[in-house]
Amino acid sequence: MSNQQLPGEENAPHRSDDDTVPAARPSTSVPAHDDDEPTRLYLHLKEVWSGRRQQKRRNARTIDPSDSVPFGKGRDPHSLGSTLGNLTDQLGWSPQLSQSEVLLGWPAVVGPELADHATAVDLADGVLMVQCDSTAWATQLRLMRSNILERLANEYPDAKVESIRFIGPDVPSWKHGFRSVPGRGPRDTYG
């Protein structure tokens, strides 16, 4: 092939086999082989991580004076209360906060006299648990259950209180061991 010319080399000088031609280095922007995927990946990553692309973007970016206005539409400061309200709504904390408000506002719902003898203990699954000082107070509050539920629904609608359970005082257990016999029970001697 020393004396033969390839197509497109009509005007090129005649070369012999002894002439050594240095190999051309492929440019970094165009790979030598289109099918050589690792080479293309390397060149792409080299371009991305070298910072040239970001410089081109920064240089091509135009600054719009209306974007840098310190006081514009949508840039007004918000109050801390509205910001926290939006945060609690986004994170879904509203039901838990309204339930805790019911527990804290129990004296305002039933009045100071009843609140001295009955304490709201827990609110879970729509059931408000109220611990009473005696069985007499628990009975009295059971009679007032519908009125209390109505006031809770009006004052704390987000808490979703569906029912109230009044618990009497804690009494000691007379049952000791697995061989104990059911007796008459504690009766109403502790309240």
Backbone as JSON, one array per atom type, in Angstrom:
{
  "sequence": "MSNQQLPGEENAPHRSDDDTVPAARPSTSVPAHDDDEPTRLYLHLKEVWSGRRQQKRRNARTIDPSDSVPFGKGRDPHSLGSTLGNLTDQLGWSPQLSQSEVLLGWPAVVGPELADHATAVDLADGVLMVQCDSTAWATQLRLMRSNILERLANEYPDAKVESIRFIGPDVPSWKHGFRSVPGRGPRDTYG",
  "N": [[0.82, -1.16, 0.0], [2.1, 1.07, -0.21], [2.54, 2.61, -2.5], [0.06, 3.22, -3.29], [-2.73, 5.38, -3.45], [-5.15, 6.71, -1.3], [-8.71, 7.29, -1.49], [-9.51, 10.73, -1.76], [-6.99, 11.62, -1.31], [-5.67, 12.69, -3.48], [-4.27, 15.06, -4.01], [-2.43, 15.02, -2.04], [0.95, 14.69, -0.85], [3.18, 12.08, -1.95], [3.75, 9.27, 0.1], [6.0, 7.14, 1.75], [6.4, 3.83, 3.19], [8.17, 4.09, 5.24], [7.94, 6.59, 6.31], [6.96, 8.17, 9.22], [4.08, 9.14, 10.73], [2.87, 11.23, 13.17], [0.33, 10.24, 15.44], [-2.9, 11.62, 15.39], [-4.32, 13.52, 17.98], [-7.35, 13.04, 19.62], [-9.87, 15.56, 19.88], [-11.12, 17.2, 22.81], [-13.76, 17.87, 22.79], [-15.09, 16.45, 20.81], [-15.48, 13.07, 20.55], [-13.31, 10.39, 19.44], [-14.43, 8.02, 18.53], [-17.79, 7.44, 17.97], [-19.16, 5.38, 19.07], [-17.88, 4.68, 21.35], [-18.62, 4.47, 24.4], [-17.62, 4.71, 27.15], [-15.58, 6.6, 26.76], [-16.99, 8.82, 25.87], [-18.53, 9.31, 28.13], [-16.52, 9.91, 30.0], [-15.47, 12.28, 28.86], [-17.7, 13.91, 28.98], [-18.16, 14.09, 31.77], [-15.78, 15.3, 32.46], [-16.09, 17.77, 31.26], [-18.32, 18.73, 32.65], [-17.43, 18.81, 35.34], [-15.27, 20.45, 35.19], [-15.97, 23.07, 35.21], [-16.41, 24.73, 33.11], [-18.88, 24.72, 31.85], [-20.59, 25.86, 33.77], [-19.47, 28.39, 33.9], [-20.11, 29.35, 31.38], [-22.88, 29.42, 31.62], [-23.19, 31.31, 33.67], [-22.09, 33.56, 32.46], [-23.84, 33.88, 30.35], [-26.21, 34.48, 31.57], [-28.62, 36.91, 32.12], [-29.24, 39.76, 34.05], [-32.18, 40.61, 35.52], [-33.57, 43.62, 36.37], [-35.97, 43.82, 37.81], [-36.1, 41.54, 39.32], [-34.46, 41.87, 41.5], [-35.57, 43.53, 43.37], [-35.94, 44.82, 46.57], [-38.3, 45.22, 48.03], [-41.05, 44.0, 47.01], [-43.91, 42.61, 45.29], [-45.15, 39.85, 47.01], [-42.97, 39.69, 48.65], [-43.37, 40.67, 51.12], [-43.01, 40.97, 54.65], [-43.98, 38.42, 56.98], [-46.07, 37.78, 59.8], [-45.05, 36.21, 62.89], [-46.94, 34.54, 64.05], [-48.69, 33.87, 61.89], [-46.88, 32.54, 60.27], [-46.15, 30.34, 61.88], [-48.68, 29.18, 62.08], [-49.13, 28.4, 59.41], [-47.07, 26.54, 59.2], [-47.83, 24.55, 61.08], [-50.16, 23.66, 59.84], [-49.13, 22.62, 57.44], [-47.49, 20.53, 58.35], [-49.29, 18.93, 59.63], [-50.0, 19.18, 62.32], [-52.17, 20.35, 63.51], [-54.56, 18.93, 64.52], [-53.51, 17.63, 66.86], [-52.62, 19.81, 68.35], [-55.03, 21.17, 68.81], [-56.33, 19.29, 70.37], [-54.72, 19.3, 72.64], [-55.29, 21.86, 73.48], [-57.9, 21.53, 74.38], [-57.49, 20.0, 76.69], [-56.04, 21.83, 78.21], [-57.87, 23.92, 78.37], [-59.95, 22.95, 79.87], [-60.9, 23.84, 82.51], [-62.15, 26.26, 81.78], [-64.25, 25.37, 80.25], [-65.95, 23.78, 81.91], [-66.16, 25.25, 84.2], [-64.9, 26.83, 87.23], [-65.54, 25.56, 89.71], [-66.36, 22.88, 89.15], [-64.04, 22.12, 87.85], [-62.25, 21.97, 89.93], [-62.8, 19.53, 91.06], [-62.75, 17.68, 89.04], [-60.63, 16.51, 86.52], [-59.38, 16.87, 83.28], [-57.81, 14.28, 81.69], [-56.85, 12.79, 79.44], [-57.05, 12.69, 75.87], [-57.97, 10.73, 73.41], [-58.54, 9.18, 70.32], [-60.99, 10.49, 69.97], [-62.23, 10.31, 72.43], [-62.66, 11.75, 75.48], [-61.03, 11.58, 78.5], [-61.86, 11.91, 81.84], [-60.8, 12.46, 85.06], [-62.23, 12.04, 88.17], [-62.78, 13.35, 91.52], [-64.43, 11.96, 93.27], [-66.95, 9.36, 93.31], [-69.42, 10.53, 93.36], [-69.04, 13.05, 92.16], [-68.33, 12.14, 89.62], [-70.73, 10.93, 88.83], [-72.41, 13.18, 88.79], [-71.21, 14.67, 86.72], [-71.62, 12.91, 84.62], [-74.33, 13.22, 84.23], [-74.32, 15.74, 83.17], [-73.15, 15.43, 80.73], [-74.02, 15.78, 77.98], [-74.33, 18.57, 77.77], [-71.69, 19.41, 78.24], [-70.35, 18.21, 76.11], [-71.51, 19.62, 74.0], [-70.58, 22.25, 74.48], [-67.83, 21.8, 74.18], [-67.74, 21.09, 71.47], [-68.5, 23.51, 70.31], [-66.52, 25.36, 71.19], [-64.04, 24.11, 70.66], [-63.79, 22.98, 67.83], [-61.98, 21.66, 66.13], [-60.83, 19.67, 67.64], [-62.44, 17.44, 67.75], [-64.02, 15.94, 69.67], [-65.79, 13.18, 70.58], [-66.99, 11.67, 72.58], [-67.28, 11.48, 76.19], [-65.59, 10.13, 78.94], [-66.04, 9.46, 82.23], [-64.11, 8.95, 85.04], [-63.98, 7.39, 88.15], [-62.53, 7.76, 91.48], [-59.25, 6.37, 92.09], [-59.13, 3.19, 93.46], [-57.96, 0.94, 95.98], [-56.94, -2.41, 95.18], [-58.59, -5.34, 96.15], [-58.06, -7.82, 95.45], [-55.78, -10.3, 95.63], [-53.37, -12.36, 94.39], [-53.73, -15.52, 92.57], [-55.68, -17.24, 93.51], [-57.76, -15.93, 94.64], [-61.07, -15.16, 95.74], [-63.99, -13.93, 94.18], [-65.45, -11.26, 95.81], [-67.63, -9.11, 97.7], [-66.75, -6.71, 96.72], [-65.34, -3.38, 96.48], [-67.31, -1.53, 97.0], [-68.81, 1.64, 97.69], [-67.05, 3.05, 99.34], [-64.9, 4.69, 99.21], [-65.18, 7.3, 98.34]],
  "CA": [[0.0, 0.0, 0.0], [3.01, 2.19, -0.15], [2.41, 3.47, -3.67], [-1.33, 3.47, -3.59], [-3.32, 6.53, -2.78], [-6.52, 6.49, -0.83], [-9.62, 8.32, -2.01], [-9.42, 11.99, -1.06], [-5.59, 11.97, -1.15], [-5.11, 12.93, -4.81], [-3.35, 16.18, -3.96], [-1.5, 14.82, -0.94], [2.24, 14.2, -1.32], [3.38, 10.65, -1.91], [4.46, 8.85, 1.29], [6.48, 5.77, 1.75], [6.08, 3.12, 4.43], [9.12, 4.46, 6.27], [7.56, 7.85, 6.93], [6.11, 8.01, 10.39], [3.2, 10.28, 10.95], [2.35, 11.14, 14.53], [-1.12, 10.03, 15.52], [-3.65, 12.83, 15.77], [-5.0, 13.39, 19.26], [-8.76, 13.46, 19.5], [-10.22, 16.76, 20.64], [-11.91, 16.86, 24.0], [-15.18, 18.12, 22.59], [-15.66, 15.43, 19.93], [-14.75, 11.83, 20.73], [-12.8, 9.77, 18.22], [-15.42, 7.04, 18.11], [-19.1, 7.74, 18.53], [-19.67, 4.21, 19.77], [-17.07, 4.45, 22.54], [-19.4, 5.09, 25.48], [-16.81, 5.17, 28.29], [-14.86, 7.82, 26.4], [-17.96, 9.92, 25.86], [-18.88, 9.58, 29.52], [-15.38, 10.6, 30.61], [-15.38, 13.64, 28.35], [-18.85, 14.66, 29.5], [-17.91, 14.39, 33.17], [-14.68, 16.26, 32.51], [-16.65, 19.08, 30.92], [-19.22, 19.16, 33.73], [-16.71, 19.09, 36.58], [-14.2, 21.43, 35.0], [-16.52, 24.38, 35.5], [-16.61, 25.52, 31.89], [-20.3, 24.84, 31.56], [-21.16, 26.81, 34.7], [-19.02, 29.73, 33.51], [-20.91, 29.76, 30.23], [-24.22, 29.78, 32.09], [-23.1, 32.57, 34.41], [-21.85, 34.66, 31.53], [-25.0, 34.05, 29.49], [-27.35, 34.92, 32.38], [-28.84, 38.35, 32.18], [-29.84, 40.17, 35.31], [-33.4, 41.38, 35.36], [-33.64, 44.53, 37.51], [-37.18, 43.64, 38.61], [-35.9, 40.41, 40.22], [-33.66, 42.22, 42.67], [-36.25, 44.57, 44.14], [-36.03, 44.33, 47.95], [-39.68, 45.27, 48.51], [-41.93, 43.81, 45.87], [-45.07, 41.77, 45.53], [-44.78, 38.53, 47.5], [-41.79, 39.78, 49.5], [-43.76, 41.32, 52.36], [-42.75, 40.14, 55.83], [-45.16, 37.79, 57.59], [-45.99, 37.72, 61.26], [-44.63, 34.92, 63.42], [-48.14, 33.72, 64.26], [-49.17, 33.31, 60.62], [-45.88, 31.59, 59.8], [-46.31, 29.11, 62.66], [-49.95, 28.58, 61.69], [-48.91, 27.71, 58.13], [-46.21, 25.39, 59.46], [-48.61, 23.49, 61.73], [-51.06, 23.09, 58.85], [-48.36, 21.83, 56.48], [-46.96, 19.33, 58.99], [-50.39, 18.14, 60.17], [-50.01, 19.25, 63.77], [-53.37, 21.05, 63.98], [-55.42, 18.14, 65.42], [-52.87, 17.4, 68.15], [-52.61, 21.07, 69.09], [-56.39, 21.48, 69.27], [-56.62, 18.37, 71.47], [-54.05, 19.79, 73.85], [-56.04, 23.04, 73.92], [-59.05, 21.05, 75.15], [-57.01, 19.61, 78.02], [-55.67, 23.05, 78.94], [-59.04, 24.77, 78.56], [-61.01, 22.24, 80.59], [-61.56, 24.67, 83.54], [-63.02, 27.27, 81.16], [-65.43, 24.71, 79.7], [-66.87, 23.31, 82.95], [-66.23, 26.2, 85.31], [-63.86, 26.59, 88.25], [-65.96, 24.65, 90.79], [-66.26, 21.51, 88.66], [-62.64, 21.85, 87.51], [-61.54, 21.63, 91.16], [-63.09, 18.15, 91.42], [-62.62, 16.82, 87.86], [-59.5, 16.93, 85.7], [-59.25, 16.2, 81.98], [-56.54, 13.56, 81.74], [-56.37, 12.33, 78.14], [-57.98, 12.75, 74.74], [-57.47, 9.81, 72.39], [-59.57, 8.6, 69.45], [-62.25, 11.19, 70.15], [-62.78, 10.05, 73.77], [-62.03, 12.57, 76.52], [-61.02, 10.9, 79.79], [-61.9, 12.88, 82.93], [-60.59, 11.84, 86.37], [-63.02, 12.75, 89.17], [-62.35, 13.15, 92.91], [-65.28, 10.97, 93.93], [-67.97, 8.81, 92.43], [-70.54, 11.49, 93.31], [-68.72, 14.03, 91.11], [-68.39, 11.43, 88.34], [-72.15, 10.8, 88.5], [-72.93, 14.51, 88.45], [-70.7, 15.04, 85.39], [-72.28, 12.05, 83.62], [-75.63, 13.84, 83.95], [-74.06, 16.97, 82.4], [-72.32, 15.04, 79.58], [-74.46, 16.37, 76.7], [-74.0, 20.01, 77.79], [-70.24, 19.56, 78.13], [-69.98, 17.88, 74.72], [-71.94, 20.73, 73.15], [-69.63, 23.36, 74.68], [-66.55, 21.42, 73.57], [-67.89, 21.16, 70.01], [-68.54, 24.92, 69.91], [-65.27, 26.07, 71.49], [-62.89, 23.41, 70.08], [-64.31, 22.1, 66.78], [-60.93, 20.87, 65.5], [-60.42, 18.58, 68.52], [-63.3, 16.31, 67.39], [-64.37, 15.14, 70.85], [-67.04, 12.48, 70.29], [-67.62, 11.23, 73.83], [-66.53, 11.75, 77.41], [-65.63, 9.03, 79.9], [-65.73, 9.95, 83.57], [-63.51, 7.89, 85.84], [-64.01, 7.67, 89.58], [-61.22, 7.75, 92.13], [-58.54, 5.1, 92.09], [-59.34, 2.47, 94.71], [-57.03, -0.19, 96.08], [-57.48, -3.7, 94.78], [-58.68, -6.33, 97.22], [-57.76, -9.12, 94.88], [-54.36, -10.59, 95.7], [-53.07, -13.74, 94.04], [-54.6, -16.16, 91.57], [-56.71, -18.05, 94.17], [-58.71, -15.08, 95.36], [-62.47, -15.4, 95.43], [-64.68, -12.65, 94.02], [-66.25, -10.94, 96.99], [-68.64, -8.07, 97.55], [-66.16, -5.58, 96.02], [-65.01, -2.25, 97.35], [-68.5, -0.7, 97.2], [-68.59, 3.07, 97.49], [-66.52, 3.54, 100.61], [-63.69, 5.5, 99.01], [-65.42, 8.57, 97.7]],
  "C": [[0.87, 1.24, 0.0], [2.84, 3.12, -1.33], [0.98, 3.79, -4.0], [-1.82, 4.68, -2.82], [-4.76, 6.2, -2.41], [-7.42, 7.54, -1.42], [-9.53, 9.56, -1.14], [-7.98, 12.42, -0.86], [-4.93, 12.25, -2.5], [-4.05, 14.02, -4.77], [-2.31, 16.03, -2.86], [-0.17, 14.32, -1.47], [2.36, 12.7, -1.1], [4.2, 10.29, -0.69], [4.92, 7.41, 1.12], [6.13, 5.13, 3.08], [7.0, 3.55, 5.57], [8.75, 5.75, 6.97], [6.64, 7.56, 8.12], [5.32, 9.29, 10.59], [2.68, 10.17, 12.38], [0.83, 11.02, 14.52], [-1.78, 11.32, 15.99], [-4.38, 12.56, 17.08], [-6.45, 13.82, 19.09], [-9.01, 14.7, 20.36], [-11.11, 16.36, 21.8], [-13.4, 17.06, 23.77], [-15.84, 17.06, 21.72], [-14.87, 14.15, 20.12], [-14.34, 11.22, 19.4], [-13.81, 8.77, 17.67], [-16.75, 7.38, 18.77], [-19.64, 6.58, 19.36], [-18.92, 3.92, 21.06], [-17.71, 5.16, 23.73], [-18.56, 5.5, 26.67], [-16.04, 6.45, 27.99], [-15.79, 9.01, 26.41], [-18.35, 10.3, 27.28], [-17.77, 10.35, 30.22], [-15.31, 12.04, 30.15], [-16.53, 14.51, 28.86], [-18.62, 15.05, 30.96], [-16.78, 15.4, 33.33], [-15.18, 17.67, 32.22], [-17.52, 19.61, 32.05], [-18.43, 19.58, 34.95], [-15.58, 20.1, 36.41], [-14.68, 22.85, 35.26], [-16.76, 25.22, 34.27], [-18.09, 25.75, 31.62], [-20.96, 25.87, 32.48], [-20.72, 28.23, 34.36], [-19.83, 30.23, 32.33], [-22.3, 30.18, 30.67], [-24.21, 31.11, 32.83], [-22.92, 33.75, 33.47], [-23.07, 34.93, 30.67], [-26.21, 34.59, 30.24], [-27.44, 36.44, 32.36], [-29.56, 38.66, 33.47], [-31.03, 41.06, 35.02], [-33.53, 42.31, 36.57], [-34.89, 44.33, 38.37], [-37.05, 42.46, 39.58], [-35.19, 40.79, 41.5], [-34.27, 43.36, 43.48], [-36.41, 44.07, 45.57], [-37.46, 44.31, 48.49], [-40.6, 45.18, 47.31], [-43.09, 42.92, 46.26], [-44.59, 40.36, 45.94], [-43.58, 38.54, 48.42], [-42.11, 40.44, 50.84], [-43.44, 40.41, 53.54], [-44.06, 39.62, 56.41], [-44.96, 37.77, 59.1], [-45.6, 36.31, 61.7], [-45.82, 33.99, 63.62], [-48.65, 33.09, 62.98], [-48.18, 32.3, 60.07], [-45.99, 30.27, 60.56], [-47.62, 28.41, 62.34], [-49.83, 27.82, 60.38], [-48.07, 26.46, 58.33], [-46.99, 24.25, 60.1], [-49.61, 22.86, 60.76], [-50.31, 22.19, 57.88], [-47.88, 20.52, 57.09], [-48.05, 18.47, 59.63], [-50.45, 18.12, 61.69], [-51.29, 19.85, 64.33], [-54.26, 20.19, 64.88], [-54.81, 17.92, 66.8], [-52.86, 18.68, 68.99], [-54.0, 21.42, 69.61], [-56.8, 20.53, 70.4], [-55.93, 18.8, 72.76], [-54.71, 21.06, 74.37], [-57.27, 22.65, 74.73], [-58.61, 20.69, 76.57], [-56.64, 20.83, 78.85], [-56.87, 23.93, 79.25], [-60.18, 24.11, 79.28], [-61.66, 23.09, 81.69], [-62.48, 25.74, 82.94], [-64.3, 26.64, 80.62], [-66.43, 24.36, 80.8], [-67.02, 24.28, 84.1], [-65.23, 25.85, 86.4], [-64.26, 25.59, 89.33], [-65.86, 23.19, 90.34], [-64.82, 21.14, 88.32], [-61.81, 21.51, 88.74], [-61.69, 20.14, 91.5], [-62.97, 17.17, 90.25], [-61.53, 17.38, 86.96], [-59.5, 16.15, 84.4], [-57.86, 15.59, 81.91], [-56.0, 13.27, 80.35], [-57.47, 12.51, 77.1], [-57.38, 11.9, 73.63], [-58.65, 9.21, 71.64], [-60.94, 9.22, 69.68], [-62.9, 10.99, 71.5], [-61.97, 10.86, 74.78], [-62.16, 11.84, 77.85], [-60.92, 11.95, 80.88], [-61.81, 12.12, 84.25], [-61.32, 12.68, 87.42], [-62.52, 12.42, 90.58], [-63.16, 12.07, 93.61], [-66.3, 10.45, 92.93], [-69.18, 9.74, 92.33], [-70.28, 12.55, 92.23], [-68.76, 13.37, 89.73], [-69.84, 11.27, 87.89], [-72.74, 12.13, 88.08], [-72.47, 14.92, 87.05], [-71.29, 14.15, 84.3], [-73.64, 12.62, 83.25], [-75.47, 15.1, 83.08], [-73.31, 16.69, 81.1], [-72.73, 15.73, 78.29], [-74.14, 17.87, 76.65], [-72.5, 20.24, 77.6], [-69.78, 19.26, 76.71], [-70.35, 19.0, 73.76], [-70.98, 21.92, 73.27], [-68.28, 23.04, 74.06], [-66.61, 21.5, 72.04], [-67.91, 22.6, 69.53], [-67.19, 25.62, 70.08], [-64.05, 25.43, 70.83], [-63.36, 22.46, 68.97], [-63.24, 21.22, 66.14], [-60.5, 19.68, 66.35], [-61.22, 17.31, 68.25], [-63.54, 15.37, 68.58], [-65.73, 14.52, 70.59], [-67.75, 12.02, 71.56], [-66.69, 11.54, 75.0], [-66.69, 10.55, 78.33], [-65.16, 9.56, 81.24], [-65.26, 8.78, 84.42], [-63.55, 8.31, 87.3], [-62.62, 7.62, 90.17], [-60.57, 6.37, 92.03], [-58.7, 4.45, 93.46], [-58.35, 1.32, 94.78], [-57.71, -1.49, 95.71], [-57.46, -4.66, 95.96], [-58.32, -7.71, 96.72], [-56.25, -9.31, 94.89], [-54.16, -12.06, 95.38], [-54.08, -14.33, 93.09], [-55.7, -17.0, 92.2], [-57.73, -17.21, 94.91], [-60.12, -15.32, 94.84], [-63.16, -14.06, 95.23], [-65.61, -12.41, 95.2], [-67.26, -9.85, 96.67], [-68.08, -6.88, 96.79], [-65.94, -4.41, 96.95], [-66.21, -1.38, 97.69], [-68.15, 0.77, 97.0], [-68.05, 3.69, 98.77], [-65.33, 4.47, 100.44], [-63.99, 6.83, 98.36], [-66.63, 9.17, 98.19]]
}
